[in-house]
Amino acid sequence: RLELPSSPSLSSLSSPRSIIEFAVGWISDTRNYVPVAIALLLFEVVLNIIIIHRVNYTEIDWKAYMEEVKGVIDGERDYLNIYGGTGPLVYPAGFVYIFSALYYITSEGTNILLSQYIFMGIYLIFTSVVFAIYSKTKTPPYILVLLCISKRIHSIFVLRLFNDCVAMLFLYIAIYFFCRHRWSIGCLSFTMAVSIKMNVLLYAPGLLVILLQTFGVVRTIPKLSICALFQIIVAIPFLKEHWKSYIIRSFDLGRQFFFVWTVNWRFVPEDIFLSKQFAISLLFVHLILLLLFAFKKWKGQNQTLVQSFKNGGKNYNSRLLNPHYIVWVMFTSNMIGILCARSLHYQFYVWYFHTIPLLLWHVSWPFFLRVVVWLCIEIAWNTFPSTNLSSALLLICHVCVVVSLFISAPPPFLNNA
């Protein structure tokens, strides 16, 4: 467990040093999560309003989103015939419903200022949920500051209006419910996130492990059924007549990304980047890392992974797992996927930015090194266009984090441990 310094009393604040010690102790005390979170959210309200009114909005995908959902609103149900300005519709049905609502609310997407304020609201809810997740992990409140000072993340939300923001909101809501051991509603929120953008599936291996460790194989099936049935129900209008088109387009795992936008593999020659061999190699490394973490780290103490699944089958306490362990498994599952991603575009930063401080504070690094790695990742994502150096820096940071997570002890497996 993390040992925190105790805060001196207010009456002892007789010198600058004692004031600093009090401030450090106060912001390190997990009992002060709520006031720290409230202060940061108030800061975020002001900051986002300033950004919206002082920094120019940049059109990237918003117009294309509106064009795509307009095609559906006009009656088209064949995904092969639904296009926007940036190409075909490649997102599942949940995206269509949510952005259709935004289409009507924002005057067919033309009221950009209203759209920005809607995404500001999404950002504030998003941040509040992430704060709530962090509070379950007993990490010091001061690391919440790192979640609020990213230039790129603010841009992704209120200056770019990317659908990734909405998908990740539902994902973090799911993780919050998992931390509270509300498994069914958590699975529902998880599958809602997947129905907006399938990058959320990077968290799926971790979710499968914690479900099996809580319920065993048989009782995990109903939870997975929630995920599957929701995907079918929301896609019925498209599956009825053009099911092949829907599956091919909305869950295209072989989708090719443009080299010009890559943030993580700029130093790789373009012909290699675009090759099937490169993609297969990354997939192989991804699978190997998942297996290593599953069998070595995601299993609890004094038991094998298979034994933890068998014990889950005998367990009838849905609150078995420690919330910190649940978050750690989900976050590491995604981090492995980020490391092995064939291409990361700038908006993809929101896929894992909010997991970075918690993962860094889990490994046995000095405070200074944690901050340096966080800062290097932020610099790499704010280098536009990406360079060989920024991409290499980002990859080195990702490798260091994943390796350090593997050699560090996992959080307590059992709740109240």
PLY file of the C-alpha trace (Angstrom):
ply
format ascii 1.0
element vertex 417
property float x
property float y
property float z
element edge 416
property int vertex1
property int vertex2
end_header
0.00 0.00 0.00
1.07 3.57 -0.62
2.29 5.29 2.54
1.24 8.94 2.66
2.76 11.70 4.77
0.56 13.05 7.52
-0.47 16.70 7.32
0.64 19.04 10.09
-2.07 20.94 11.92
-3.03 24.46 10.84
-1.80 25.82 14.17
1.76 24.71 13.35
2.01 26.85 10.19
4.52 29.37 11.47
7.04 29.36 8.60
7.12 29.01 4.81
8.57 25.52 5.19
5.71 24.41 7.44
3.20 25.87 4.97
4.78 23.91 2.12
4.83 20.75 4.22
1.17 21.25 5.06
0.23 21.78 1.39
2.19 18.71 0.26
0.71 16.58 3.03
-2.82 17.82 2.35
-2.73 17.19 -1.40
-1.15 13.75 -0.79
-3.82 12.61 1.66
-6.41 10.36 0.01
-9.03 11.75 2.40
-8.85 14.98 0.40
-9.81 13.52 -2.99
-13.17 15.33 -3.05
-11.95 18.88 -2.40
-9.00 18.43 -4.79
-11.35 17.08 -7.47
-13.86 19.91 -6.99
-11.11 22.54 -7.23
-9.77 20.99 -10.43
-13.23 20.75 -12.00
-13.86 24.44 -11.29
-10.50 25.17 -12.90
-11.54 23.06 -15.90
-14.80 25.00 -16.34
-12.93 28.29 -16.59
-10.13 26.86 -18.75
-12.47 25.24 -21.26
-14.55 28.41 -21.65
-11.37 30.37 -22.33
-10.21 27.78 -24.88
-13.55 27.78 -26.69
-13.63 31.57 -27.00
-9.93 32.31 -27.46
-8.67 29.42 -29.62
-9.95 28.82 -33.12
-12.03 25.72 -33.77
-10.43 23.38 -36.33
-12.62 21.30 -38.61
-11.36 17.75 -39.01
-14.06 15.07 -38.66
-17.15 16.83 -37.26
-18.58 17.78 -40.65
-17.95 14.24 -41.90
-19.77 12.82 -38.87
-22.78 14.99 -39.67
-22.73 13.96 -43.34
-22.57 10.29 -42.39
-25.49 10.40 -39.97
-27.48 12.51 -42.45
-27.23 9.61 -44.87
-28.82 7.35 -42.27
-31.45 9.95 -41.37
-32.33 10.19 -45.08
-33.04 6.46 -45.12
-29.84 4.74 -46.19
-29.14 1.50 -44.28
-26.35 -0.03 -46.38
-23.02 0.87 -44.77
-21.31 0.52 -48.15
-23.32 3.52 -49.38
-22.88 5.84 -46.37
-20.10 8.39 -46.78
-18.85 11.64 -45.30
-16.24 14.09 -46.46
-13.39 12.00 -45.04
-14.56 8.66 -46.42
-17.04 5.86 -45.61
-18.85 5.39 -42.31
-16.67 3.00 -40.30
-18.22 3.28 -36.83
-20.84 0.96 -35.28
-24.51 1.81 -34.81
-24.13 3.44 -31.39
-22.16 6.21 -33.08
-25.01 6.75 -35.55
-27.62 7.18 -32.82
-25.59 9.53 -30.63
-24.35 11.72 -33.45
-27.80 11.77 -35.04
-29.03 13.32 -31.80
-26.19 15.84 -31.97
-27.12 16.49 -35.61
-30.57 17.69 -34.55
-29.44 19.52 -31.41
-26.76 21.51 -33.24
-28.85 22.52 -36.28
-27.49 19.79 -38.53
-24.01 20.31 -37.11
-23.79 23.95 -38.18
-23.90 25.45 -34.67
-20.27 24.87 -33.82
-20.27 26.94 -30.64
-23.13 24.90 -29.18
-21.33 21.72 -30.25
-18.21 22.87 -28.41
-20.17 23.54 -25.24
-21.77 20.10 -25.49
-18.32 18.56 -25.73
-17.19 20.71 -22.83
-20.02 19.13 -20.82
-18.89 15.69 -21.99
-15.34 16.57 -20.93
-16.40 17.63 -17.44
-18.48 14.48 -16.91
-15.63 12.41 -18.37
-13.10 13.99 -15.99
-15.39 13.56 -12.98
-15.77 9.85 -13.71
-12.01 9.42 -14.09
-11.48 11.22 -10.77
-13.97 8.82 -9.17
-12.04 5.85 -10.57
-8.74 7.19 -9.23
-10.29 7.63 -5.80
-10.89 3.87 -5.73
-7.17 3.14 -6.18
-5.74 4.98 -3.14
-3.31 6.95 -5.31
-2.42 10.44 -4.02
-4.85 13.19 -5.07
-2.09 15.38 -6.48
-1.77 13.17 -9.56
-5.24 14.36 -10.60
-3.52 17.58 -11.64
-1.78 15.69 -14.47
-5.19 14.72 -15.84
-6.13 18.39 -16.32
-3.13 20.04 -17.98
-2.81 18.35 -21.37
-2.99 20.74 -24.31
-3.76 17.92 -26.76
-6.61 16.44 -24.72
-8.39 19.78 -24.39
-8.01 20.24 -28.13
-9.44 16.79 -28.88
-12.56 17.56 -26.87
-13.54 21.19 -27.40
-11.62 22.19 -30.54
-11.93 18.99 -32.61
-15.14 17.28 -31.35
-13.92 13.74 -31.97
-16.18 10.72 -31.41
-13.36 9.07 -29.44
-14.32 11.34 -26.52
-17.85 9.94 -26.35
-16.70 6.33 -26.67
-14.15 6.74 -23.89
-16.71 8.41 -21.63
-18.85 5.26 -21.69
-15.73 3.13 -21.21
-14.72 4.96 -18.04
-18.29 4.83 -16.76
-18.07 1.06 -17.23
-14.80 0.86 -15.29
-16.31 2.94 -12.49
-19.21 0.49 -12.21
-16.77 -2.43 -12.24
-14.93 -0.78 -9.33
-18.26 -0.72 -7.47
-18.80 -4.37 -8.48
-21.90 -3.47 -10.51
-21.02 -5.94 -13.22
-24.15 -6.01 -15.38
-24.52 -2.26 -15.75
-20.76 -2.05 -16.23
-20.92 -4.54 -19.11
-23.80 -2.57 -20.61
-21.78 0.66 -20.50
-18.76 -1.17 -21.91
-20.67 -2.48 -24.91
-22.20 0.98 -25.44
-18.65 2.30 -25.72
-17.77 -0.41 -28.25
-20.86 0.52 -30.28
-19.42 4.01 -30.75
-15.85 3.07 -31.61
-14.21 -0.33 -31.47
-10.87 0.84 -30.03
-12.53 0.10 -26.67
-11.94 -3.58 -27.42
-8.32 -3.03 -26.31
-9.74 -3.18 -22.78
-11.63 -6.43 -23.49
-8.87 -8.93 -22.57
-8.58 -7.35 -19.13
-12.34 -7.32 -18.70
-12.60 -11.00 -19.63
-9.97 -11.91 -17.04
-11.65 -10.06 -14.16
-15.07 -11.46 -15.11
-13.71 -15.01 -15.09
-11.95 -14.41 -11.77
-15.17 -13.13 -10.24
-17.75 -15.47 -11.77
-15.94 -18.41 -13.37
-16.71 -19.59 -16.90
-20.41 -20.43 -16.62
-21.57 -17.29 -14.81
-19.42 -15.07 -17.05
-21.52 -16.06 -20.08
-24.55 -13.92 -19.05
-22.29 -10.89 -18.66
-20.82 -11.42 -22.12
-24.33 -11.95 -23.45
-25.21 -8.43 -22.34
-22.38 -7.13 -24.51
-23.33 -9.24 -27.52
-27.09 -8.66 -27.36
-26.71 -4.90 -27.14
-24.54 -4.87 -30.27
-27.17 -6.87 -32.14
-30.13 -4.80 -30.94
-28.64 -1.41 -31.85
-27.57 -2.71 -35.25
-30.93 -4.29 -36.22
-31.87 -1.53 -38.72
-28.62 -2.21 -40.58
-28.44 -5.98 -40.08
-31.93 -6.70 -41.43
-31.04 -6.04 -45.05
-27.29 -5.40 -45.28
-25.65 -7.35 -42.48
-22.45 -8.08 -44.40
-21.93 -4.40 -45.19
-22.43 -3.46 -41.55
-19.96 -6.02 -40.18
-17.35 -5.31 -42.85
-17.40 -1.56 -42.34
-18.14 -1.04 -38.63
-15.80 -3.75 -37.30
-13.04 -3.71 -39.91
-10.04 -5.01 -37.99
-7.84 -4.82 -41.09
-8.44 -1.14 -41.73
-5.45 0.63 -43.29
-4.26 3.91 -41.80
-2.34 6.64 -43.61
1.36 6.92 -42.81
1.17 10.72 -42.91
-0.90 10.82 -39.68
1.00 8.28 -37.60
2.28 9.49 -34.23
3.97 6.32 -33.02
5.76 4.80 -36.06
7.07 7.82 -37.99
10.64 6.50 -37.87
9.63 3.31 -39.70
9.95 3.47 -43.53
6.53 3.90 -45.15
6.70 0.69 -47.19
7.34 -1.32 -44.01
4.64 0.58 -42.11
2.07 -0.32 -44.78
3.17 -3.95 -45.11
1.10 -6.89 -43.91
4.21 -8.37 -42.28
4.52 -5.32 -40.00
0.88 -5.59 -38.99
1.18 -9.33 -38.27
4.36 -8.77 -36.24
2.65 -6.19 -34.05
-0.35 -8.47 -33.57
1.98 -11.31 -32.55
3.77 -9.12 -29.99
0.38 -7.92 -28.72
-0.82 -11.48 -28.12
2.45 -12.54 -26.46
2.35 -9.58 -24.07
-1.29 -10.24 -23.18
-0.47 -13.87 -22.42
2.55 -12.91 -20.33
0.56 -10.46 -18.24
-2.39 -12.83 -17.96
-0.36 -15.80 -16.74
2.18 -13.90 -14.67
0.48 -10.77 -13.33
-3.33 -11.02 -13.65
-3.79 -14.01 -11.38
-3.60 -13.06 -7.71
-1.08 -14.38 -5.24
-0.26 -18.07 -4.73
-2.42 -19.28 -7.62
-2.21 -19.76 -11.37
-4.44 -17.94 -13.83
-6.47 -21.10 -14.44
-6.88 -21.62 -10.69
-8.13 -18.05 -10.33
-10.80 -18.82 -12.95
-11.77 -22.05 -11.17
-11.95 -20.21 -7.86
-14.16 -17.64 -9.57
-16.57 -20.44 -10.43
-16.78 -21.36 -6.74
-17.09 -17.74 -5.64
-20.49 -16.18 -5.02
-19.20 -12.87 -3.72
-19.43 -10.39 -6.58
-17.30 -7.96 -4.56
-14.35 -10.37 -4.48
-11.82 -8.31 -6.43
-10.04 -5.21 -5.16
-11.10 -2.09 -7.16
-7.45 -1.10 -7.59
-6.71 -4.50 -9.11
-9.71 -4.18 -11.45
-8.55 -0.78 -12.69
-4.95 -1.93 -13.02
-5.86 -4.96 -15.13
-8.11 -2.91 -17.43
-5.56 -0.12 -17.82
-2.63 -2.46 -18.47
-4.67 -4.41 -21.02
-5.24 -1.19 -22.95
-1.64 0.00 -22.53
-0.38 -3.19 -24.13
-2.68 -2.53 -27.08
-1.44 1.06 -27.35
2.18 -0.13 -27.43
1.40 -2.56 -30.25
-1.02 -0.35 -32.22
-0.24 -0.26 -35.92
-0.89 3.47 -35.98
-1.91 6.09 -33.47
-3.47 9.30 -34.78
-3.60 12.47 -32.72
-7.17 11.99 -31.47
-6.24 8.49 -30.26
-4.36 10.05 -27.33
-7.66 10.09 -25.44
-7.67 6.28 -25.63
-5.10 6.09 -22.84
-4.03 9.54 -21.62
-6.13 9.30 -18.46
-4.60 5.93 -17.56
-0.99 7.13 -17.69
-0.65 8.77 -14.24
-2.14 5.79 -12.44
0.12 3.36 -14.30
3.18 5.52 -13.66
2.38 5.76 -9.96
2.04 2.00 -9.77
5.59 1.24 -10.91
8.54 1.57 -8.55
10.02 4.74 -10.02
11.15 7.94 -8.29
8.68 10.81 -8.41
10.93 12.78 -10.77
11.16 9.93 -13.30
7.38 9.47 -13.32
6.88 13.14 -14.14
9.59 13.08 -16.81
8.02 10.10 -18.59
4.58 11.71 -18.41
6.04 14.92 -19.84
7.87 13.09 -22.64
4.64 11.37 -23.70
2.83 14.72 -23.66
5.60 16.36 -25.73
5.47 13.56 -28.30
1.71 13.95 -28.71
2.00 17.71 -29.04
4.65 17.53 -31.76
2.89 18.24 -35.04
3.59 16.83 -37.48
5.26 13.91 -35.77
8.96 13.37 -36.37
11.29 10.41 -36.21
12.50 11.70 -32.84
9.03 12.29 -31.33
7.82 8.86 -32.47
10.91 7.14 -31.11
10.52 9.01 -27.82
6.89 7.92 -27.56
7.75 4.29 -28.28
10.55 4.28 -25.71
8.17 5.67 -23.07
5.52 3.06 -23.92
8.06 0.23 -23.72
9.42 1.49 -20.39
5.94 1.71 -18.90
4.87 -1.78 -20.04
8.14 -3.41 -18.95
8.01 -1.67 -15.58
4.41 -2.75 -15.06
5.45 -6.33 -15.73
8.32 -6.35 -13.24
6.33 -4.47 -10.56
4.07 -6.24 -8.07
0.35 -6.03 -8.94
-2.13 -4.37 -6.57
-3.88 -6.53 -3.93
-6.05 -9.14 -5.65
-8.78 -9.46 -3.03
-11.10 -6.69 -1.91
-10.14 -5.21 1.50
-6.78 -6.91 1.27
0 1
1 2
2 3
3 4
4 5
5 6
6 7
7 8
8 9
9 10
10 11
11 12
12 13
13 14
14 15
15 16
16 17
17 18
18 19
19 20
20 21
21 22
22 23
23 24
24 25
25 26
26 27
27 28
28 29
29 30
30 31
31 32
32 33
33 34
34 35
35 36
36 37
37 38
38 39
39 40
40 41
41 42
42 43
43 44
44 45
45 46
46 47
47 48
48 49
49 50
50 51
51 52
52 53
53 54
54 55
55 56
56 57
57 58
58 59
59 60
60 61
61 62
62 63
63 64
64 65
65 66
66 67
67 68
68 69
69 70
70 71
71 72
72 73
73 74
74 75
75 76
76 77
77 78
78 79
79 80
80 81
81 82
82 83
83 84
84 85
85 86
86 87
87 88
88 89
89 90
90 91
91 92
92 93
93 94
94 95
95 96
96 97
97 98
98 99
99 100
100 101
101 102
102 103
103 104
104 105
105 106
106 107
107 108
108 109
109 110
110 111
111 112
112 113
113 114
114 115
115 116
116 117
117 118
118 119
119 120
120 121
121 122
122 123
123 124
124 125
125 126
126 127
127 128
128 129
129 130
130 131
131 132
132 133
133 134
134 135
135 136
136 137
137 138
138 139
139 140
140 141
141 142
142 143
143 144
144 145
145 146
146 147
147 148
148 149
149 150
150 151
151 152
152 153
153 154
154 155
155 156
156 157
157 158
158 159
159 160
160 161
161 162
162 163
163 164
164 165
165 166
166 167
167 168
168 169
169 170
170 171
171 172
172 173
173 174
174 175
175 176
176 177
177 178
178 179
179 180
180 181
181 182
182 183
183 184
184 185
185 186
186 187
187 188
188 189
189 190
190 191
191 192
192 193
193 194
194 195
195 196
196 197
197 198
198 199
199 200
200 201
201 202
202 203
203 204
204 205
205 206
206 207
207 208
208 209
209 210
210 211
211 212
212 213
213 214
214 215
215 216
216 217
217 218
218 219
219 220
220 221
221 222
222 223
223 224
224 225
225 226
226 227
227 228
228 229
229 230
230 231
231 232
232 233
233 234
234 235
235 236
236 237
237 238
238 239
239 240
240 241
241 242
242 243
243 244
244 245
245 246
246 247
247 248
248 249
249 250
250 251
251 252
252 253
253 254
254 255
255 256
256 257
257 258
258 259
259 260
260 261
261 262
262 263
263 264
264 265
265 266
266 267
267 268
268 269
269 270
270 271
271 272
272 273
273 274
274 275
275 276
276 277
277 278
278 279
279 280
280 281
281 282
282 283
283 284
284 285
285 286
286 287
287 288
288 289
289 290
290 291
291 292
292 293
293 294
294 295
295 296
296 297
297 298
298 299
299 300
300 301
301 302
302 303
303 304
304 305
305 306
306 307
307 308
308 309
309 310
310 311
311 312
312 313
313 314
314 315
315 316
316 317
317 318
318 319
319 320
320 321
321 322
322 323
323 324
324 325
325 326
326 327
327 328
328 329
329 330
330 331
331 332
332 333
333 334
334 335
335 336
336 337
337 338
338 339
339 340
340 341
341 342
342 343
343 344
344 345
345 346
346 347
347 348
348 349
349 350
350 351
351 352
352 353
353 354
354 355
355 356
356 357
357 358
358 359
359 360
360 361
361 362
362 363
363 364
364 365
365 366
366 367
367 368
368 369
369 370
370 371
371 372
372 373
373 374
374 375
375 376
376 377
377 378
378 379
379 380
380 381
381 382
382 383
383 384
384 385
385 386
386 387
387 388
388 389
389 390
390 391
391 392
392 393
393 394
394 395
395 396
396 397
397 398
398 399
399 400
400 401
401 402
402 403
403 404
404 405
405 406
406 407
407 408
408 409
409 410
410 411
411 412
412 413
413 414
414 415
415 416
